[in-house]
Amino acid sequence: MTEETMTIREMCDAYGVTPRTLRFYESKELLFPAREGQKRLFTKRDRARLKLILRGKRFGFSLEEIRQLLDLYHMGDQQHTQLARTYEIAQERLADMEQQREELTEAIEDLKEQLKWGEKMLQSMLADKKVAE
């Protein structure tokens, strides 16, 4: 490896991804490694893009949203469009996540209540069984 490029194995080790993941992102035209025969060499640009892809995935962005945001980098407006669109998508994603959290919190509370009811029913049945003996 040179300071400028990394092999697929080095990328996997550095970013905790599989070779299959990197090849998938390449097939989706999110990464563009240089080729030396069968060998893929990832540049600093690829590494920066992979960091953004992984961050976007962690936040729940679709690959299409990530692709669109990465493509905005070259708009020639010092990334203003890219940053503005990223901010907009991130706000939407945050609202979705907060809604999901509220729904999950409600479901957890409902399940806890059902478990309490079930526990009381089981105790009652056990007590009835002991009385009947």
Residue pairs with C-beta under 8 A, 6 or more apart in sequence:
1 7
1 10
4 43
4 44
5 34
5 41
5 42
5 43
6 14
6 41
6 42
6 47
7 39
7 40
7 41
7 42
8 19
8 22
8 23
8 33
8 39
8 40
8 42
9 19
10 42
11 17
11 22
11 42
11 46
11 47
11 50
12 18
12 19
12 22
14 47
15 47
15 50
15 51
15 54
17 50
17 54
22 31
22 33
22 40
22 42
22 50
25 31
25 50
25 53
26 32
26 33
26 40
28 63
28 67
29 67
30 49
30 53
30 63
30 66
30 67
30 70
31 42
31 46
31 49
31 50
31 53
32 45
32 46
33 40
33 41
33 42
33 43
33 46
34 40
34 41
34 42
34 43
35 41
42 50
49 70
52 66
52 69
52 70
53 63
53 66
53 70
56 65
56 66
56 69
57 63
57 66
59 90
59 93
60 93
60 96
60 97
61 69
61 89
61 93
65 89
68 85
69 82
69 85
69 86
69 89
72 79
72 81
72 82
72 85
73 79
73 82
75 81
75 82
